[in-house]
Amino acid sequence: MTPLGDVLLHFYIELTLITFTVTKERAMIVKMAAGNLKTKYGEYHEVLYYDGQKESIALVMGDVKDGEEVLCRVHSSCLFGHAFNSIECDCREQMEKSQQLIEKEGKGIVIWLEQEGKGNGHFALLKSVEHKRQGVKQADAYEAVGFKRDARDFRAAAEILKDLGVRSVRMITGNANKTETLTSYGVKVVGTVPT
Ligand SMILES: [Zn+2]
């Protein structure tokens, strides 16, 4: 190999290693598109992000840059609730309540993550339904059909909040695990508001 070829090969290997290290440690979201969206509960600025595998969306109301105690709902997708009008889960109601709270305050963020069935996918959700109807808790039902109790990943949400320049949030959630996980990824959570 020529000296130049040798240098280029080393440079390529170095770059590959650096890229691998960075992607391993962070969700590495990239902003892909933005536009406005009118909803039943006010107008939002929608920002779409991509992490190489999934799309994640932030619906932003008001000026949140450098914002403190910004209301924030981190919401996972659910076809049953959001598309099929299921009466067996409250996902749709939780989204409506969150948007109502944000509209009342005139400022806030909804982060939509593509991680249905606690991150196990719609296949797992459908397979778990009969177990759940027999009174088994959702997490136990996933385990019963061979999936993880909770496979959700909230790194993208943390990255989105950083990208939007939010300083601290009040999470709209009744789930302490979600708050703790986001805190572990560097999000400053100063309170929660139940749905
Ligand atoms: Zn649901």
Residues whose N, C-alpha, C, O or C-beta is under 5 A from the ligand:
A	BS01	ZN	C78 F80 G81 C89 D90 C91
